[in-house]
Amino acid sequence: PSNNGSQDDPEDGLSDASSALTQLGNEEFPRHFSEREGRLFHAHGGSPYPMPVDGGEQTRLNALHHILFERLNSHYGGPVRDVLAGEPGRHRRVLDLCTGTGTWVMDMASTFTNVRFSGIDIVPIVPRTTPRNIHFEIADATQPLRWPDGTMDFVHARNVSMAVPDYRRTLSEAARVLRRGGLFFSGEILRKVTFDPNYFAGEPTVDAPRAENFYRIINRALAFRGLTNYAEEIAEYVYTSGQFGSVRRESYEIPIGEWSSSSSGRRLGARYRDNLAMFAWNFAPMLKDAGHSDSFIEEIIQGFVDDMGTVRGMVGVYQTVWARRC
């Protein structure tokens, strides 16, 4: 999808009206999707991304975006305002990898109105009409990026671990397009059972065995697609790449269910519990592709959903990593 207000940028020699962009007419949209059992999926043959991309999943992704904002009270981590501060004669630029529905870009662009935002994904599920400082395009984040070296001030990569098999390669491309001093940000929700130790020192295999079993099965199926469970290693990847300094890792716990002592925590926990239930059911097609029977899939997913709704003290862990380009 194209930005109706895209314009050339004579100051940095780069144009969001570049012929390298994919400009889609309405008749071209269907070729980017495939349908299986009433669900829409991407039709990009080279991508291992397993989730549907239809309206139900888009609703879940948008809800998760708002859950993360409420938990962090921010759309970003690190010195974003400093990095995106105005500079005479130059536009600041941001690239969002695996942009999905584009909600993060839309919200950020409404705050940083003088910054140019680009979002890439393999499916066109972003808004068709955007502000002048936003451009979305169809591109694969696992492939070389089209931008020249040192183009971007900020590269954002949130929840990409189910789309990017070789994170080090994608990180290297992010480093290449970042200017010196530019910012890289990663945010991933860990795919495992975790308890809030201040509430309940639970043991996953004992206290939430069905949730633990669900994660074991989906992580194995994802690994078969080349998507290993590397989220907790991203900080090490960034540090050992030799291309970044000031590496910071932070973890944010999100309550699952209504066990929190605060009313805001209970509301957030209820929303996140429901979001996780949608997340789990959207794995059903992948599990079927992996050879599991319908009855097995229903048992595994329903067990996960039941544990999420009844086991108190569980949390999701959103782990962020940010670093400055050397």
C-alpha atoms as a printed R data frame, in Angstrom:
    type eleno elety resid chain resno       x       y      z
1   ATOM     1    CA   PRO     A     1   0.000   0.000  0.000
2   ATOM     2    CA   SER     A     2   1.231   3.451 -0.830
3   ATOM     3    CA   ASN     A     3   1.194   6.612  1.197
4   ATOM     4    CA   ASN     A     4  -1.127   9.036 -0.549
5   ATOM     5    CA   GLY     A     5   1.056  11.932  0.564
6   ATOM     6    CA   SER     A     6   4.522  10.508 -0.139
7   ATOM     7    CA   GLN     A     7   6.968  13.043 -1.434
8   ATOM     8    CA   ASP     A     8  10.623  13.217 -2.411
9   ATOM     9    CA   ASP     A     9  13.120  14.279  0.201
10  ATOM    10    CA   PRO     A    10  15.746  16.392 -1.543
11  ATOM    11    CA   GLU     A    11  17.588  16.944  1.707
12  ATOM    12    CA   ASP     A    12  18.685  13.335  2.173
13  ATOM    13    CA   GLY     A    13  18.436  12.150 -1.420
14  ATOM    14    CA   LEU     A    14  15.888   9.477 -0.571
15  ATOM    15    CA   SER     A    15  12.336   9.252 -1.791
16  ATOM    16    CA   ASP     A    16   9.413   7.284 -0.435
17  ATOM    17    CA   ALA     A    17   8.055   7.407 -3.978
18  ATOM    18    CA   SER     A    18  10.950   5.185 -5.082
19  ATOM    19    CA   SER     A    19  10.283   2.714 -7.902
20  ATOM    20    CA   ALA     A    20  11.551   0.038 -5.517
21  ATOM    21    CA   LEU     A    21   8.295   0.281 -3.571
22  ATOM    22    CA   THR     A    22   5.386  -2.034 -4.170
23  ATOM    23    CA   GLN     A    23   2.368   0.067 -5.145
24  ATOM    24    CA   LEU     A    24  -0.787  -2.034 -4.904
25  ATOM    25    CA   GLY     A    25  -4.085  -1.622 -6.661
26  ATOM    26    CA   ASN     A    26  -7.184  -3.298 -5.271
27  ATOM    27    CA   GLU     A    27  -6.977  -6.071 -7.857
28  ATOM    28    CA   GLU     A    28  -3.491  -7.033 -6.661
29  ATOM    29    CA   PHE     A    29  -4.342  -7.659 -3.006
30  ATOM    30    CA   PRO     A    30  -5.570 -11.268 -3.384
31  ATOM    31    CA   ARG     A    31  -2.221 -12.560 -4.615
32  ATOM    32    CA   HIS     A    32  -0.642 -11.736 -1.262
33  ATOM    33    CA   PHE     A    33  -3.004 -14.057  0.636
34  ATOM    34    CA   SER     A    34  -3.962 -17.710  0.691
35  ATOM    35    CA   GLU     A    35  -7.056 -19.227  2.308
36  ATOM    36    CA   ARG     A    36  -7.207 -22.437  4.322
37  ATOM    37    CA   GLU     A    37 -10.238 -23.661  6.236
38  ATOM    38    CA   GLY     A    38 -11.821 -20.238  6.333
39  ATOM    39    CA   ARG     A    39  -8.699 -18.392  7.535
40  ATOM    40    CA   LEU     A    40  -6.431 -16.043  5.565
41  ATOM    41    CA   PHE     A    41  -2.650 -16.547  5.588
42  ATOM    42    CA   HIS     A    42   0.238 -14.872  3.819
43  ATOM    43    CA   ALA     A    43   1.103 -16.227  0.376
44  ATOM    44    CA   HIS     A    44   4.822 -15.448  0.651
45  ATOM    45    CA   GLY     A    45   6.367 -18.826 -0.072
46  ATOM    46    CA   GLY     A    46   9.687 -18.064  1.576
47  ATOM    47    CA   SER     A    47   8.364 -16.970  4.980
48  ATOM    48    CA   PRO     A    48   7.906 -19.419  7.865
49  ATOM    49    CA   TYR     A    49   5.426 -17.110  9.641
50  ATOM    50    CA   PRO     A    50   2.687 -19.491 10.859
51  ATOM    51    CA   MET     A    51  -0.158 -17.271 12.048
52  ATOM    52    CA   PRO     A    52  -3.275 -16.151 10.160
53  ATOM    53    CA   VAL     A    53  -3.343 -12.562  8.943
54  ATOM    54    CA   ASP     A    54  -7.121 -12.106  8.762
55  ATOM    55    CA   GLY     A    55  -9.388  -9.784 10.700
56  ATOM    56    CA   GLY     A    56  -9.397 -11.870 13.865
57  ATOM    57    CA   GLU     A    57  -5.618 -11.906 14.112
58  ATOM    58    CA   GLN     A    58  -5.384  -8.227 13.230
59  ATOM    59    CA   THR     A    59  -7.765  -7.463 16.094
60  ATOM    60    CA   ARG     A    60  -5.544  -9.474 18.442
61  ATOM    61    CA   LEU     A    61  -2.387  -7.703 17.274
62  ATOM    62    CA   ASN     A    62  -3.947  -4.282 17.752
63  ATOM    63    CA   ALA     A    63  -5.174  -5.260 21.227
64  ATOM    64    CA   LEU     A    64  -1.689  -6.515 22.135
65  ATOM    65    CA   HIS     A    65  -0.218  -3.203 20.989
66  ATOM    66    CA   HIS     A    66  -2.453  -1.363 23.470
67  ATOM    67    CA   ILE     A    67  -1.694  -3.869 26.252
68  ATOM    68    CA   LEU     A    68   2.035  -3.286 25.825
69  ATOM    69    CA   PHE     A    69   1.540   0.467 25.787
70  ATOM    70    CA   GLU     A    70  -0.457   0.306 29.012
71  ATOM    71    CA   ARG     A    71   2.189  -1.852 30.691
72  ATOM    72    CA   LEU     A    72   5.153   0.312 29.606
73  ATOM    73    CA   ASN     A    73   3.284   3.624 29.514
74  ATOM    74    CA   SER     A    74   5.196   4.210 26.296
75  ATOM    75    CA   HIS     A    75   5.477   3.024 22.705
76  ATOM    76    CA   TYR     A    76   9.249   2.654 22.939
77  ATOM    77    CA   GLY     A    77  12.254   2.147 25.159
78  ATOM    78    CA   GLY     A    78  15.569   3.921 25.190
79  ATOM    79    CA   PRO     A    79  16.566   7.477 24.233
80  ATOM    80    CA   VAL     A    80  14.124   7.776 21.344
81  ATOM    81    CA   ARG     A    81  13.404  11.483 21.817
82  ATOM    82    CA   ASP     A    82  17.108  12.302 21.751
83  ATOM    83    CA   VAL     A    83  17.719  10.163 18.676
84  ATOM    84    CA   LEU     A    84  14.778  11.691 16.811
85  ATOM    85    CA   ALA     A    85  15.431  15.291 17.848
86  ATOM    86    CA   GLY     A    86  15.362  17.684 14.903
87  ATOM    87    CA   GLU     A    87  18.513  18.504 12.977
88  ATOM    88    CA   PRO     A    88  18.705  21.334 10.435
89  ATOM    89    CA   GLY     A    89  18.860  20.125  6.862
90  ATOM    90    CA   ARG     A    90  17.980  16.498  7.593
91  ATOM    91    CA   HIS     A    91  14.835  14.456  8.137
92  ATOM    92    CA   ARG     A    92  14.941  11.902 10.924
93  ATOM    93    CA   ARG     A    93  13.862   8.451  9.751
94  ATOM    94    CA   VAL     A    94  12.433   5.356 11.471
95  ATOM    95    CA   LEU     A    95  12.056   1.830 10.097
96  ATOM    96    CA   ASP     A    96   9.621  -0.673 11.624
97  ATOM    97    CA   LEU     A    97  10.351  -4.307 10.750
98  ATOM    98    CA   CYS     A    98   7.406  -6.740 10.474
99  ATOM    99    CA   THR     A    99   5.022  -3.849 10.955
100 ATOM   100    CA   GLY     A   100   1.874  -6.001 10.851
101 ATOM   101    CA   THR     A   101  -1.200  -3.774 11.067
102 ATOM   102    CA   GLY     A   102   1.005  -0.676 11.294
103 ATOM   103    CA   THR     A   103  -0.515   0.458 14.593
104 ATOM   104    CA   TRP     A   104   2.850   1.184 16.222
105 ATOM   105    CA   VAL     A   105   3.924   3.308 13.253
106 ATOM   106    CA   MET     A   106   0.626   5.195 13.205
107 ATOM   107    CA   ASP     A   107   0.816   6.008 16.913
108 ATOM   108    CA   MET     A   108   4.477   7.004 16.806
109 ATOM   109    CA   ALA     A   109   4.025   9.173 13.717
110 ATOM   110    CA   SER     A   110   1.248  11.102 15.431
111 ATOM   111    CA   THR     A   111   3.719  11.998 18.199
112 ATOM   112    CA   PHE     A   112   6.827  12.578 16.080
113 ATOM   113    CA   THR     A   113   5.155  14.479 13.276
114 ATOM   114    CA   ASN     A   114   8.406  15.747 11.737
115 ATOM   115    CA   VAL     A   115   9.940  12.268 11.522
116 ATOM   116    CA   ARG     A   116   9.539   9.983  8.505
117 ATOM   117    CA   PHE     A   117   8.330   6.473  9.291
118 ATOM   118    CA   SER     A   118   8.600   3.406  7.062
119 ATOM   119    CA   GLY     A   119   6.986   0.074  7.912
120 ATOM   120    CA   ILE     A   120   7.590  -3.194  6.055
121 ATOM   121    CA   ASP     A   121   5.759  -6.506  6.091
122 ATOM   122    CA   ILE     A   122   5.029  -9.395  3.729
123 ATOM   123    CA   VAL     A   123   1.268  -8.761  3.735
124 ATOM   124    CA   PRO     A   124  -0.692  -5.552  3.096
125 ATOM   125    CA   ILE     A   125  -2.790  -5.345  6.273
126 ATOM   126    CA   VAL     A   126  -1.928  -1.741  7.158
127 ATOM   127    CA   PRO     A   127  -4.244   1.260  6.692
128 ATOM   128    CA   ARG     A   128  -4.636   2.318  3.059
129 ATOM   129    CA   THR     A   129  -4.665   6.022  3.935
130 ATOM   130    CA   THR     A   130  -1.870   7.412  6.097
131 ATOM   131    CA   PRO     A   131  -0.431  10.753  7.228
132 ATOM   132    CA   ARG     A   132   2.253  12.308  5.046
133 ATOM   133    CA   ASN     A   133   5.101  11.191  7.320
134 ATOM   134    CA   ILE     A   134   4.261   7.461  6.982
135 ATOM   135    CA   HIS     A   135   5.034   5.018  4.225
136 ATOM   136    CA   PHE     A   136   4.202   1.296  4.276
137 ATOM   137    CA   GLU     A   137   5.520  -1.197  1.779
138 ATOM   138    CA   ILE     A   138   5.590  -4.917  1.129
139 ATOM   139    CA   ALA     A   139   9.013  -6.323  1.874
140 ATOM   140    CA   ASP     A   140  10.530  -9.286  3.699
141 ATOM   141    CA   ALA     A   141  12.519  -8.356  6.819
142 ATOM   142    CA   THR     A   142  14.625 -11.506  6.404
143 ATOM   143    CA   GLN     A   143  16.024 -10.205  3.094
144 ATOM   144    CA   PRO     A   144  18.464  -7.328  2.419
145 ATOM   145    CA   LEU     A   145  16.806  -3.992  3.065
146 ATOM   146    CA   ARG     A   146  16.557  -1.552  0.164
147 ATOM   147    CA   TRP     A   147  17.894   1.469  2.056
148 ATOM   148    CA   PRO     A   148  21.510   2.623  1.754
149 ATOM   149    CA   ASP     A   149  23.975   2.429  4.639
150 ATOM   150    CA   GLY     A   150  23.426   4.888  7.472
151 ATOM   151    CA   THR     A   151  19.936   5.951  6.361
152 ATOM   152    CA   MET     A   152  17.887   5.326  9.499
153 ATOM   153    CA   ASP     A   153  17.954   6.938 12.923
154 ATOM   154    CA   PHE     A   154  15.851   4.257 14.620
155 ATOM   155    CA   VAL     A   155  15.103   0.639 13.675
156 ATOM   156    CA   HIS     A   156  12.240  -0.969 15.598
157 ATOM   157    CA   ALA     A   157  11.723  -4.762 15.698
158 ATOM   158    CA   ARG     A   158   8.842  -5.871 17.908
159 ATOM   159    CA   ASN     A   159   7.464  -9.428 18.050
160 ATOM   160    CA   VAL     A   160   9.425 -10.602 15.009
161 ATOM   161    CA   SER     A   161  10.620 -13.962 16.385
162 ATOM   162    CA   MET     A   162   7.898 -15.922 14.559
163 ATOM   163    CA   ALA     A   163   8.875 -14.345 11.234
164 ATOM   164    CA   VAL     A   164  12.679 -14.093 11.392
165 ATOM   165    CA   PRO     A   165  14.594 -17.399 11.530
166 ATOM   166    CA   ASP     A   166  18.102 -15.902 11.389
167 ATOM   167    CA   TYR     A   167  17.997 -13.004 13.830
168 ATOM   168    CA   ARG     A   168  21.718 -12.272 13.528
169 ATOM   169    CA   ARG     A   169  21.339 -11.707  9.793
170 ATOM   170    CA   THR     A   170  18.389  -9.347 10.259
171 ATOM   171    CA   LEU     A   171  20.272  -7.547 13.047
172 ATOM   172    CA   SER     A   172  23.237  -7.065 10.719
173 ATOM   173    CA   GLU     A   173  20.973  -5.428  8.134
174 ATOM   174    CA   ALA     A   174  19.464  -3.213 10.819
175 ATOM   175    CA   ALA     A   175  22.956  -2.134 11.836
176 ATOM   176    CA   ARG     A   176  23.885  -1.442  8.228
177 ATOM   177    CA   VAL     A   177  20.987   0.965  7.606
178 ATOM   178    CA   LEU     A   178  21.411   2.732 10.962
179 ATOM   179    CA   ARG     A   179  23.541   5.847 11.193
180 ATOM   180    CA   ARG     A   180  26.238   5.997 13.855
181 ATOM   181    CA   GLY     A   181  24.530   6.795 17.129
182 ATOM   182    CA   GLY     A   182  21.213   5.487 15.769
183 ATOM   183    CA   LEU     A   183  18.982   3.326 17.930
184 ATOM   184    CA   PHE     A   184  17.971  -0.320 17.590
185 ATOM   185    CA   PHE     A   185  15.046  -1.640 19.626
186 ATOM   186    CA   SER     A   186  13.836  -5.210 20.068
187 ATOM   187    CA   GLY     A   187  10.758  -6.304 22.013
188 ATOM   188    CA   GLU     A   188   9.659  -9.937 22.362
189 ATOM   189    CA   ILE     A   189   7.141 -11.747 24.555
190 ATOM   190    CA   LEU     A   190   8.786 -14.899 25.863
191 ATOM   191    CA   ARG     A   191   7.114 -18.154 24.873
192 ATOM   192    CA   LYS     A   192   7.176 -19.887 28.243
193 ATOM   193    CA   VAL     A   193   5.284 -20.149 31.531
194 ATOM   194    CA   THR     A   194   6.423 -17.633 34.156
195 ATOM   195    CA   PHE     A   195   5.133 -16.786 37.626
196 ATOM   196    CA   ASP     A   196   5.360 -13.533 39.548
197 ATOM   197    CA   PRO     A   197   7.691 -14.590 42.390
198 ATOM   198    CA   ASN     A   198   6.210 -11.942 44.667
199 ATOM   199    CA   TYR     A   199   2.799 -13.541 44.334
200 ATOM   200    CA   PHE     A   200   3.431 -17.259 43.880
201 ATOM   201    CA   ALA     A   201   6.691 -19.178 43.431
202 ATOM   202    CA   GLY     A   202   5.068 -21.638 41.065
203 ATOM   203    CA   GLU     A   203   6.679 -24.516 39.205
204 ATOM   204    CA   PRO     A   204   5.415 -24.585 35.579
205 ATOM   205    CA   THR     A   205   5.352 -28.361 35.158
206 ATOM   206    CA   VAL     A   206   3.478 -28.777 38.444
207 ATOM   207    CA   ASP     A   207   1.289 -25.688 38.775
208 ATOM   208    CA   ALA     A   208   0.492 -24.959 35.100
209 ATOM   209    CA   PRO     A   209   1.222 -28.260 33.320
210 ATOM   210    CA   ARG     A   210  -1.188 -27.714 30.424
211 ATOM   211    CA   ALA     A   211   0.222 -24.269 29.644
212 ATOM   212    CA   GLU     A   212   3.742 -25.669 29.913
213 ATOM   213    CA   ASN     A   213   2.813 -28.489 27.532
214 ATOM   214    CA   PHE     A   214   1.299 -26.041 25.030
215 ATOM   215    CA   TYR     A   215   4.487 -23.973 24.901
216 ATOM   216    CA   ARG     A   216   6.601 -27.104 24.552
217 ATOM   217    CA   ILE     A   217   4.541 -28.302 21.599
218 ATOM   218    CA   ILE     A   218   4.326 -24.979 19.743
219 ATOM   219    CA   ASN     A   219   8.013 -24.212 20.300
220 ATOM   220    CA   ARG     A   220   8.865 -27.609 18.819
221 ATOM   221    CA   ALA     A   221   6.570 -26.978 15.824
222 ATOM   222    CA   LEU     A   222   8.055 -23.513 15.308
223 ATOM   223    CA   ALA     A   223  11.592 -24.915 15.504
224 ATOM   224    CA   PHE     A   224  10.648 -27.366 12.746
225 ATOM   225    CA   ARG     A   225   9.932 -24.267 10.622
226 ATOM   226    CA   GLY     A   226  13.346 -22.845 11.525
227 ATOM   227    CA   LEU     A   227  11.967 -20.499 14.184
228 ATOM   228    CA   THR     A   228  13.937 -21.387 17.284
229 ATOM   229    CA   ASN     A   229  12.996 -19.869 20.642
230 ATOM   230    CA   TYR     A   230  15.799 -17.289 20.678
231 ATOM   231    CA   ALA     A   231  14.072 -14.307 22.298
232 ATOM   232    CA   GLU     A   232  16.121 -14.466 25.493
233 ATOM   233    CA   GLU     A   233  19.351 -14.490 23.442
234 ATOM   234    CA   ILE     A   234  18.738 -11.245 21.554
235 ATOM   235    CA   ALA     A   235  20.721  -9.085 23.987
236 ATOM   236    CA   GLU     A   236  23.704 -11.383 23.511
237 ATOM   237    CA   TYR     A   237  23.284 -11.247 19.718
238 ATOM   238    CA   VAL     A   238  23.302  -7.452 19.843
239 ATOM   239    CA   TYR     A   239  26.308  -7.289 22.160
240 ATOM   240    CA   THR     A   240  28.421  -9.865 20.312
241 ATOM   241    CA   SER     A   241  27.683  -8.361 16.892
242 ATOM   242    CA   GLY     A   242  30.300  -5.715 17.633
243 ATOM   243    CA   GLN     A   243  28.122  -3.106 15.932
244 ATOM   244    CA   PHE     A   244  26.369  -1.657 18.964
245 ATOM   245    CA   GLY     A   245  27.221  -0.058 22.277
246 ATOM   246    CA   SER     A   246  25.241   0.796 25.416
247 ATOM   247    CA   VAL     A   247  23.228  -2.428 25.212
248 ATOM   248    CA   ARG     A   248  20.335  -2.463 27.686
249 ATOM   249    CA   ARG     A   249  17.923  -5.300 28.443
250 ATOM   250    CA   GLU     A   250  14.740  -4.900 30.494
251 ATOM   251    CA   SER     A   251  11.885  -7.255 31.350
252 ATOM   252    CA   TYR     A   252   8.281  -6.243 31.995
253 ATOM   253    CA   GLU     A   253   5.802  -8.627 33.593
254 ATOM   254    CA   ILE     A   254   2.197  -8.560 32.362
255 ATOM   255    CA   PRO     A   255  -0.353 -10.231 34.674
256 ATOM   256    CA   ILE     A   256  -2.423 -13.041 33.177
257 ATOM   257    CA   GLY     A   257  -5.900 -13.125 34.674
258 ATOM   258    CA   GLU     A   258  -7.506 -11.156 37.481
259 ATOM   259    CA   TRP     A   259  -5.291 -12.000 40.461
260 ATOM   260    CA   SER     A   260  -3.460  -8.652 40.781
261 ATOM   261    CA   SER     A   261  -3.979  -6.632 43.956
262 ATOM   262    CA   SER     A   262  -4.645  -3.467 41.918
263 ATOM   263    CA   SER     A   263  -7.766  -2.794 39.880
264 ATOM   264    CA   SER     A   264  -5.654  -1.638 36.918
265 ATOM   265    CA   GLY     A   265  -3.618  -4.844 37.103
266 ATOM   266    CA   ARG     A   266  -6.787  -6.940 37.141
267 ATOM   267    CA   ARG     A   267  -8.177  -5.128 34.103
268 ATOM   268    CA   LEU     A   268  -4.895  -5.500 32.242
269 ATOM   269    CA   GLY     A   269  -4.638  -9.153 33.255
270 ATOM   270    CA   ALA     A   270  -8.140  -9.922 31.991
271 ATOM   271    CA   ARG     A   271  -7.381  -8.332 28.624
272 ATOM   272    CA   TYR     A   272  -4.057 -10.134 28.310
273 ATOM   273    CA   ARG     A   273  -5.622 -13.486 29.282
274 ATOM   274    CA   ASP     A   274  -8.187 -13.062 26.508
275 ATOM   275    CA   ASN     A   275  -5.455 -12.030 24.061
276 ATOM   276    CA   LEU     A   276  -3.465 -15.159 24.889
277 ATOM   277    CA   ALA     A   277  -6.523 -17.324 24.292
278 ATOM   278    CA   MET     A   278  -6.844 -15.862 20.776
279 ATOM   279    CA   PHE     A   279  -3.098 -16.332 20.291
280 ATOM   280    CA   ALA     A   280  -3.361 -20.013 21.233
281 ATOM   281    CA   TRP     A   281  -6.348 -20.810 18.999
282 ATOM   282    CA   ASN     A   282  -4.616 -19.107 16.070
283 ATOM   283    CA   PHE     A   283  -1.882 -21.752 16.308
284 ATOM   284    CA   ALA     A   284  -4.360 -24.507 15.403
285 ATOM   285    CA   PRO     A   285  -3.584 -24.440 11.646
286 ATOM   286    CA   MET     A   286   0.169 -24.698 12.294
287 ATOM   287    CA   LEU     A   287  -0.356 -27.655 14.627
288 ATOM   288    CA   LYS     A   288  -2.527 -29.324 12.005
289 ATOM   289    CA   ASP     A   289   0.208 -28.760  9.416
290 ATOM   290    CA   ALA     A   290   2.576 -30.452 11.869
291 ATOM   291    CA   GLY     A   291   0.436 -33.605 11.691
292 ATOM   292    CA   HIS     A   292  -1.578 -33.358 14.895
293 ATOM   293    CA   SER     A   293  -5.198 -34.490 14.962
294 ATOM   294    CA   ASP     A   294  -8.082 -32.082 15.506
295 ATOM   295    CA   SER     A   295  -8.903 -33.704 18.849
296 ATOM   296    CA   PHE     A   296  -5.294 -33.417 20.037
297 ATOM   297    CA   ILE     A   297  -5.103 -29.770 18.962
298 ATOM   298    CA   GLU     A   298  -8.328 -28.897 20.752
299 ATOM   299    CA   GLU     A   299  -7.157 -30.646 23.919
300 ATOM   300    CA   ILE     A   300  -3.773 -28.898 23.922
301 ATOM   301    CA   ILE     A   301  -5.146 -25.417 23.226
302 ATOM   302    CA   GLN     A   302  -8.127 -25.701 25.550
303 ATOM   303    CA   GLY     A   303  -5.818 -26.901 28.318
304 ATOM   304    CA   PHE     A   304  -3.642 -23.830 27.826
305 ATOM   305    CA   VAL     A   305  -6.670 -21.525 27.858
306 ATOM   306    CA   ASP     A   306  -7.997 -23.207 31.018
307 ATOM   307    CA   ASP     A   307  -4.670 -22.798 32.828
308 ATOM   308    CA   MET     A   308  -4.503 -19.142 31.771
309 ATOM   309    CA   GLY     A   309  -7.942 -18.615 33.252
310 ATOM   310    CA   THR     A   310  -7.543 -20.521 36.526
311 ATOM   311    CA   VAL     A   311  -3.881 -20.541 37.630
312 ATOM   312    CA   ARG     A   312  -3.173 -17.423 39.638
313 ATOM   313    CA   GLY     A   313   0.142 -15.601 39.625
314 ATOM   314    CA   MET     A   314   1.139 -16.254 36.006
315 ATOM   315    CA   VAL     A   315   2.663 -13.443 33.969
316 ATOM   316    CA   GLY     A   316   3.765 -12.829 30.437
317 ATOM   317    CA   VAL     A   317   7.290 -11.487 30.117
318 ATOM   318    CA   TYR     A   318   7.933  -8.758 27.563
319 ATOM   319    CA   GLN     A   319  11.694  -8.470 27.140
320 ATOM   320    CA   THR     A   320  13.141  -5.403 25.491
321 ATOM   321    CA   VAL     A   321  16.650  -4.728 24.247
322 ATOM   322    CA   TRP     A   322  17.911  -1.421 22.957
323 ATOM   323    CA   ALA     A   323  21.350  -0.290 21.832
324 ATOM   324    CA   ARG     A   324  23.122   2.540 19.996
325 ATOM   325    CA   ARG     A   325  24.917   1.952 16.703
326 ATOM   326    CA   CYS     A   326  28.689   2.265 17.078
